[in-house]
Amino acid sequence: MSKEAQNVFTSPPPRGPIAATQAAMVVPLEQLWTRFPRTRQQELIGQLTRVMAQRLTPPNDKEEADE
């Protein structure tokens, strides 16, 4: 066996679709939000603020505009 073959990592097979018994539960956003601890809510607000700021900031040059 070559050295390359010994260092090969195989990835697991792709996950299948979610079965009907594992379907997501529908929860109103307000109810979901109140389930998070206060510190997690603050972290999420920070993340959402950064994402929104990136999306709302116009691109600085042509290369960014093409993306």
N, C-alpha and C positions, 0 to 999 in steps of 0.2 A: 504494500500500500504506500502511496506517495505521501509526502508531508502535507500537501494541500488537502488530501482526502481526510486526514485525521482531524483537521480543523474545521470541517464543514458542519454547520448547524442547520438542522432542518426545522422549518417552522410548522406549527400544528396546522391541521387542515382548516379551511375557512368554516366559520360558524354557520349553521343552517338558520332558516327563518325561525322567528319566535312562534312557538306552538300556541294554539288558542288558549290553553290552560295557563300560559305565561304572559298573556296579553297585558299591556300596560293599563293601570287603573287611571281613570279620568278623575282629576281633582281640580277644583277651581284654584286659580293662581293665588288668590288671597289666602286660601286655606293652606296651600302648599308653603307659601312664604312664612306663615306663622309657625310652621313645624320646625323651621331652622332656628338654631340658637342665635341670640343677638350678635355674637362675634362673627358667625358665618354669614349673617345678613350683611354686616358691614363689609366683609371680604367680597361678597358677591356684588355689592353696590360699587365698590372700587373697581372690580374687573369690568363690570358693565360700563362704567364711566370711561375707562380707558378705551374699550372697544368703540364706544360711540364717538369719542374724541378722534380716534384714528379714522373712522368712517366719514366724519363730517369735515375733517381737515382736507382742503384741496391739495392735490399732488404738487410737489415743488418743481419737478422738471418733466420733460417729455417721457423719459424712461418709466417713471412711476405712473404717468398717465396711461401708458400702453398696457399696464398690468391690469 
